[in-house]
C-alpha cells in the first residue's frame, strides 16, 4: 500500500462472509495492511453465499480467495488447517451454524489458541431475536434510528440511502473489537470469541438519544431536540437553484456569524427561543432562496458559520476537497476496465490511494494457500479431485 501505513502487516484474516457487516470489517482490516483470505463455497454450492457485484466492498482490495466445501469432512479439515495459522476469523452465519459445521470458535481455538474469532450478526448470538433474518433497515429500525429521522410525508419513517448499520453499526464495531482483542492477545497470548451485533452497534451510535431518554425520560423524536430539527440553526435549506445547503450553527458564535452574513442580525439573541423558531426558519429560508447554493458556500463556509453543501453522488466524487485529499482509489478489472472507488481511510493528512487489480469471481488462490498451510501437493490434488476444494 504505497505511501500508507501498513499497521496490520503480518496479520492474517480468514473471512467466511460475502456481504454485510463482516465484509465491511474485512475491507477495513485490509485497508490497514491485513492479509485477507475470503473463504467461499465451491461452485456446486454457490447458492450458499451471495457473490457481491464486482465494484462493491472495495472490489476485494487485493483479497485472496479459496473455495472450500465446508460441509465435506475433507473441506472442513482444510479450513481448520488454514485457521491454525490465522490471526483472525470473521463469520456471519446464523447463530449456531458454524458450530454445526465444525468450524466454530471451539474447533478453531483447539488448533489455534491465539485466534480472534469474530461472529457478526444482526442481533447477536443470544437473545429472543438472535435467529431473526434481517438487513440494514431492520437493524436501524430496531435500535431506534429510523424513529429519530425526519418522517416521510405520510408520517412514516424514511428509508435511508446509506447502509449505516452494516458499515458503522456492524463493520466498524467488529473492527474495533478485533483490534482490542489483538492487543489483549499480545499480553496474554490467548484469543477470544467476539459476539458483534449490528443492531447493538446502531444502539451505540444512538447513544446521545438513548442516554437522554434513560436519564430524563425525554424522547428525541424528529423535531424534538437540537439535533433533530427543533431549532432553525440546525437543518437544511433550499437555495435559488433548487440545491440544498446544510446548516449546523450550534455554538452561539457560529450562529451569530451566520445571522450577520445573512443580514439577519435581529435574530442573534433568539437562537434558542422556541417561540420564534418558525419566524427564524422562514427568514433563513427566504434568505437562502435568493442565491445559488455554491454562491452561499463560497461566502459562508470560510466565515465560520458551519455550512456545507448537500452534495449529490456525482458532486461527491468530483468534490475538490475529496480530490485534494486523495480519497479515491483506482481499480483495474479484466472485464470492466479501470474504475475508481472509495479508498482506505487512513491516519495522516495525505496518502497515496492504492491501485489494485480486481480479480474475476472464479479466480482462486486455493493451491497456494493450502500449500502454505502445510498440505502436500498430493493432499491438495486429492481434495480437488474429491470436490472438497476448488
Residue pairs with C-beta under 8 A, 6 or more apart in sequence:
1 31
1 33
1 344
1 354
2 352
2 354
3 350
3 351
3 352
4 344
4 346
4 351
4 352
4 354
5 32
5 33
5 346
5 347
5 348
6 32
6 33
7 32
7 33
8 29
8 32
8 33
8 34
9 33
9 34
10 35
11 29
11 33
11 34
11 35
11 87
11 88
11 182
12 34
12 35
12 37
12 85
12 86
12 87
12 88
13 26
13 29
13 30
13 34
13 35
13 36
13 37
13 86
13 87
13 88
13 89
13 90
14 37
14 39
14 79
14 82
14 83
14 86
14 88
14 89
14 90
15 22
15 23
15 26
15 36
15 37
15 38
15 39
15 63
15 90
16 22
16 39
16 89
16 90
16 91
16 92
16 93
16 98
16 103
17 23
17 26
17 49
17 90
17 91
17 92
17 120
18 38
18 40
18 49
18 50
18 51
18 52
19 50
19 52
19 56
19 57
20 92
20 120
20 135
20 166
20 170
20 198
21 92
21 120
21 165
21 166
21 167
21 169
21 170
21 171
21 173
21 174
21 196
21 198
21 201
22 90
22 91
22 92
22 118
22 120
22 170
22 171
22 174
23 52
23 57
23 92
23 171
24 57
24 166
24 167
24 170
24 171
24 172
24 174
25 90
25 118
25 120
25 170
25 171
25 172
25 174
25 175
25 178
26 36
26 38
26 57
26 63
26 90
27 57
27 58
27 61
27 171
28 171
28 172
28 175
29 36
29 88
29 175
29 178
30 36
30 58
30 61
30 62
30 63
31 58
31 61
31 343
31 344
31 345
31 346
32 344
32 346
34 87
34 88
35 64
36 61
36 63
36 64
37 63
37 64
37 65
37 66
37 82
37 86
37 365
37 369
38 60
38 63
38 64
38 65
38 66
39 66
39 68
39 70
39 79
39 82
40 49
40 65
40 66
40 67
40 68
40 364
41 48
41 49
41 67
41 68
41 69
41 70
42 67
42 68
42 69
42 75
42 387
42 388
42 389
42 390
43 67
43 362
43 390
44 69
44 387
45 69
45 71
51 361
54 333
54 335
54 336
54 358
54 361
55 331
55 336
55 339
55 341
55 358
58 329
58 341
58 342
59 331
59 333
59 341
59 356
59 358
60 356
60 358
60 359
61 344
61 356
62 356
62 357
64 365
64 368
64 369
65 359
65 363
65 364
65 365
65 366
66 82
66 364
66 365
66 366
66 369
66 370
66 389
67 364
67 366
67 389
67 390
68 75
68 78
68 79
68 366
68 388
68 389
68 390
69 75
69 387
69 388
69 389
70 76
70 79
70 101
70 103
71 101
72 386
72 387
72 388
73 388
74 382
74 383
74 386
74 388
74 389
75 383
75 388
75 389
76 101
76 102
76 103
78 370
78 373
78 375
78 383
78 388
78 389
79 103
80 103
80 107
80 108
80 111
81 370
81 373
81 374
81 375
82 369
82 370
82 373
83 89
83 103
83 108
83 111
83 112
83 115
84 108
84 111
84 112
84 373
85 112
85 372
85 373
86 112
86 115
87 114
87 115
87 116
87 182
88 115
88 116
88 117
88 118
88 178
88 182
89 108
89 115
89 116
89 117
89 118
90 118
90 120
90 174
90 178
91 98
91 103
91 117
91 118
91 119
91 120
92 119
92 120
92 121
93 101
93 119
94 121
94 131
95 119
95 121
95 124
95 125
95 126
95 130
95 131
98 104
98 105
98 119
99 106
99 107
104 117
105 115
105 117
105 119
105 193
108 115
108 117
109 115
109 117
109 191
109 193
112 191
113 189
113 190
113 191
114 185
114 189
114 190
114 191
115 191
116 178
116 181
116 182
116 185
116 191
116 192
116 194
117 191
117 192
117 193
117 194
118 174
118 177
118 178
118 181
118 194
118 196
119 125
119 193
119 194
119 195
119 196
120 170
120 171
120 174
120 196
120 197
120 198
121 130
121 195
121 196
121 197
121 198
122 129
122 132
122 133
122 134
122 135
122 138
122 139
122 197
122 198
122 199
123 129
123 130
123 132
123 134
123 139
123 142
123 197
123 198
123 199
124 130
124 195
124 197
124 199
124 200
125 195
125 197
126 195
129 142
129 199
132 138
134 199
136 160
136 163
136 164
136 165
136 166
136 198
137 146
137 159
137 160
137 165
138 199
139 165
139 166
139 169
139 170
139 198
139 199
139 201
139 202
140 146
140 160
140 164
140 165
140 169
140 202
141 147
141 157
142 199
142 202
143 165
143 169
143 199
143 200
143 202
143 203
143 205
143 206
144 202
144 203
144 206
144 209
144 210
145 160
145 164
145 165
145 202
145 205
145 206
146 157
146 158
146 160
147 157
147 221
148 206
148 209
148 220
148 221
148 222
148 228
149 157
149 158
149 160
149 222
150 158
150 222
150 223
150 228
150 229
151 157
151 158
151 222
152 158
164 202
164 205
165 198
165 199
165 201
165 202
166 198
168 201
168 202
168 205
169 198
169 199
169 200
169 201
169 202
169 204
169 205
170 196
170 197
170 198
170 201
172 201
173 196
173 198
173 200
173 201
173 204
174 194
174 196
177 194
177 196
178 194
181 191
181 192
181 194
184 190
184 192
185 191
185 192
203 210
208 220
208 227
209 220
209 225
212 218
212 220
212 225
213 219
213 220
218 224
218 225
220 227
220 228
221 228
222 228
222 229
223 229
223 230
224 230
226 234
226 250
227 234
229 235
230 274
230 277
231 271
231 272
231 277
232 277
232 280
232 281
232 284
233 247
233 248
233 249
233 250
233 255
233 258
233 271
233 280
234 247
234 248
234 249
234 250
235 246
235 247
235 281
236 244
236 245
236 246
236 247
236 310
237 244
237 245
237 247
237 284
237 285
237 288
237 289
238 244
238 285
238 288
238 289
239 245
239 288
239 289
239 291
239 292
239 293
239 295
239 296
240 289
240 290
240 291
240 292
240 293
241 292
241 293
243 292
243 293
243 294
243 309
243 310
244 293
244 309
244 310
245 288
245 293
245 296
245 297
245 307
245 308
245 309
245 310
246 307
246 308
246 309
246 310
247 258
247 284
247 305
247 306
247 307
248 306
248 307
248 308
249 255
249 257
249 258
249 305
249 306
249 307
250 306
251 306
252 271
253 304
254 304
254 305
254 306
255 268
255 271
256 268
257 303
257 304
257 305
258 300
258 305
258 306
258 307
259 265
259 266
259 267
259 268
260 268
261 299
261 300
261 303
261 305
262 283
262 284
262 287
262 288
263 287
264 280
264 283
264 284
264 287
267 276
267 280
267 283
270 276
270 280
288 296
293 309
293 310
294 309
296 307
297 307
297 308
297 309
300 307
301 307
301 308
309 315
311 319
316 322
317 328
317 340
322 328
325 350
326 343
326 350
326 351
326 352
326 353
327 342
327 343
327 345
327 353
328 340
328 341
328 342
328 343
328 353
329 340
329 341
329 342
329 343
329 344
329 353
329 354
329 355
329 356
330 338
330 339
330 340
330 353
330 355
331 338
331 339
331 340
331 341
331 355
331 356
331 357
331 358
332 338
332 355
332 356
332 357
332 358
333 339
333 357
333 358
334 358
334 359
334 360
335 360
336 358
343 351
343 353
343 354
344 351
344 353
344 354
364 390
366 380
366 384
366 389
366 390
367 380
370 379
370 380
370 383
370 389
371 377
371 380
375 383
380 389
383 389
384 390
